[in-house]
Amino acid sequence: MADDQYQLIDGTSVPRFLYGTAWKEDATQRLTELALRHGFRGIDTANQRKHYHEAAVGRAIQTGLHEGWLRREELFIQTKFTFRAGQDHRLPYDPHAPIAVQVEQSFQKSLEQLGLTTIDSYLLHGPSRWDRLGDEDWEAWQAMESLHARGLVRFLGVSNVSLEQLQQFVRGAKVKPCFVQNRCFAARGWDRTVRMYVRSQGLIYQGFSLLTANRAALAHPAVHQIARKHNCTVSQVIFRFALDVGMIPLTGTTSAQHMQEDLAVFRYQLEPADVSTIEGLFG
């Protein structure tokens, strides 16, 4: 199997690098298409117009499919259900409907906007509370499990989740989350406690904001020394580190050159000592 694919327990595989489409607004279609043309086959979005333009992501995907340079079976499309508190006024569902109905409405709208009949990965875009799971979270998850049971979704997942919340999901869910997507801070050990639990449960960790949330790490002399040793950029070092510790990293770059550089990290591997150095940058 190619190094750029992550093999799951059931034998299926998913891309090991995702292109994130948040915060791109009018440039979303152009940048998503650019990422696809440069070789990204994993696309992360959300039905949350406040931060994403999912319909524009769909137009980029459909352009590739209709023009023939893209095939649906090689794509990994991930989107999310977002609670009312995370939305603005442009809602993809009736805010007065039960949570289960909101999930169904949001999902059907995602299918429509993306121009697809199935979604590869469907995430709960953050629990309704910061410290634990509430009834709303379980209502949403059970509705997501129904989508999975009907064959409309391959995998379920959660994002912006604490260790305690993730443990609750794993203990109580009928269909356990396959993917856990968190903002990953070097100053917090690259979300080590969550990552270790994810690994122990056979789940897969997706890390976002690996560059934007870690300016101090990118400026660290040790990271620059590793970059010089491998004749690569500092950003490539961070992304390769993420891969080497078992993450699926996300990039949201708007640069064609950086897209090429990001995918080039599969051409080499850091030494174990390099990984240890980066893992322990801030204690």
Backbone hydrogen bonds, N-H to C=O, Kabsch-Sander energy under -0.5 kcal/mol:
donor,donor_aa,acceptor,acceptor_aa,energy
5,Q,2,A,-1.8
6,Y,14,V,-3.9
7,Q,5,Q,-0.6
8,L,12,T,-3.4
11,G,8,L,-1.9
14,V,6,Y,-2.0
16,R,4,D,-2.4
18,L,249,P,-2.6
19,Y,42,G,-3.0
20,G,18,L,-0.6
20,G,251,T,-3.0
21,T,44,D,-1.9
23,W,51,H,-3.6
24,K,21,T,-0.6
27,A,24,K,-2.4
28,T,25,E,-2.1
31,L,27,A,-2.7
32,T,28,T,-2.7
33,E,29,Q,-2.4
34,L,30,R,-2.2
35,A,31,L,-2.5
36,L,32,T,-2.3
37,R,33,E,-2.6
38,H,34,L,-1.7
39,G,36,L,-1.2
40,F,35,A,-2.4
43,I,41,R,-0.5
43,I,76,F,-2.7
44,D,19,Y,-2.7
45,T,78,Q,-2.8
47,N,80,K,-1.6
48,Q,46,A,-1.6
49,R,90,R,-0.6
51,H,48,Q,-1.7
52,Y,48,Q,-2.6
56,A,53,H,-0.7
57,V,53,H,-1.6
58,G,54,E,-2.3
59,R,55,A,-1.9
60,A,56,A,-1.8
61,I,57,V,-2.2
62,Q,58,G,-2.8
63,T,59,R,-1.9
64,G,60,A,-1.7
65,L,61,I,-2.3
66,H,62,Q,-2.9
67,E,63,T,-2.2
68,G,64,G,-0.8
69,W,64,G,-0.9
70,L,64,G,-1.3
74,E,71,R,-1.4
75,L,72,R,-1.6
76,F,41,R,-2.7
78,Q,43,I,-2.8
78,Q,76,F,-0.6
79,T,121,S,-2.0
81,F,123,L,-2.6
86,G,83,F,-1.7
87,Q,84,R,-1.8
91,L,89,H,-1.7
97,A,94,D,-1.6
101,V,98,P,-0.5
102,Q,98,P,-2.2
103,V,99,I,-2.5
104,E,100,A,-2.0
105,Q,101,V,-2.9
106,S,102,Q,-2.8
107,F,103,V,-2.6
108,Q,104,E,-2.5
109,K,105,Q,-2.1
110,S,106,S,-2.1
111,L,107,F,-2.4
112,E,108,Q,-2.1
113,Q,109,K,-2.9
114,L,110,S,-2.7
115,G,111,L,-1.4
116,L,111,L,-1.7
119,I,152,L,-2.6
120,D,77,I,-1.1
121,S,77,I,-1.9
122,Y,155,F,-2.4
123,L,79,T,-2.4
124,L,157,G,-2.4
125,H,81,F,-2.9
125,H,123,L,-0.7
126,G,124,L,-2.4
138,W,134,G,-1.5
139,E,135,D,-2.3
140,A,136,E,-2.5
141,W,137,D,-2.6
142,Q,138,W,-2.5
143,A,139,E,-1.7
144,M,140,A,-2.1
145,E,141,W,-2.7
146,S,142,Q,-1.6
147,L,143,A,-1.5
148,H,144,M,-2.1
149,A,145,E,-2.6
150,R,146,S,-1.7
151,G,148,H,-1.6
152,L,147,L,-2.2
153,V,147,L,-0.7
154,R,119,I,-1.6
155,F,120,D,-1.9
157,G,122,Y,-1.8
158,V,179,F,-2.1
159,S,124,L,-2.0
160,N,181,Q,-2.3
166,L,162,S,-2.4
167,Q,163,L,-2.6
168,Q,164,E,-1.8
169,F,165,Q,-2.2
170,V,166,L,-2.6
171,R,167,Q,-2.2
172,G,168,Q,-2.4
173,A,169,F,-2.5
176,K,174,K,-0.6
178,C,156,L,-3.3
179,F,156,L,-1.3
180,V,204,I,-2.5
181,Q,158,V,-2.7
182,N,180,V,-0.6
182,N,206,Q,-2.1
184,C,208,F,-2.3
185,F,183,R,-0.6
186,A,184,C,-0.5
188,R,185,F,-1.1
189,G,186,A,-1.8
190,W,185,F,-2.1
191,D,185,F,-0.8
192,R,188,R,-0.9
195,R,191,D,-2.6
196,M,192,R,-3.0
197,Y,193,T,-1.7
198,V,194,V,-2.8
199,R,195,R,-2.5
200,S,196,M,-2.1
201,Q,197,Y,-1.5
202,G,199,R,-1.4
203,L,198,V,-2.6
204,I,178,C,-2.6
205,Y,246,G,-0.5
206,Q,180,V,-3.2
207,G,248,I,-1.6
208,F,182,N,-2.3
213,A,209,S,-1.9
214,N,211,L,-1.5
218,L,214,N,-2.2
219,A,215,R,-1.5
220,H,217,A,-1.0
223,V,220,H,-0.6
224,H,220,H,-1.9
225,Q,221,P,-2.4
226,I,222,A,-1.9
227,A,223,V,-2.2
228,R,224,H,-2.3
229,K,225,Q,-2.2
230,H,226,I,-1.9
231,N,227,A,-0.6
231,N,228,R,-0.7
232,C,227,A,-2.4
237,V,233,T,-1.7
238,I,234,V,-2.0
239,F,235,S,-2.4
240,R,236,Q,-2.7
241,F,237,V,-2.6
242,A,238,I,-2.3
243,L,239,F,-2.1
244,D,240,R,-2.6
245,V,241,F,-1.7
246,G,243,L,-1.5
247,M,242,A,-2.7
248,I,205,Y,-2.4
250,L,207,G,-2.0
251,T,18,L,-2.1
259,M,255,S,-2.1
260,Q,256,A,-2.0
261,E,257,Q,-2.4
262,D,258,H,-3.0
263,L,259,M,-2.0
264,A,260,Q,-1.1
265,V,262,D,-1.4
266,F,263,L,-1.2
267,R,264,A,-2.1
268,Y,265,V,-1.0
274,D,271,E,-0.8
275,V,271,E,-2.0
276,S,272,P,-2.3
277,T,273,A,-2.1
278,I,274,D,-2.3
279,E,275,V,-2.7
280,G,276,S,-1.7
281,L,278,I,-1.4
283,G,280,G,-1.5
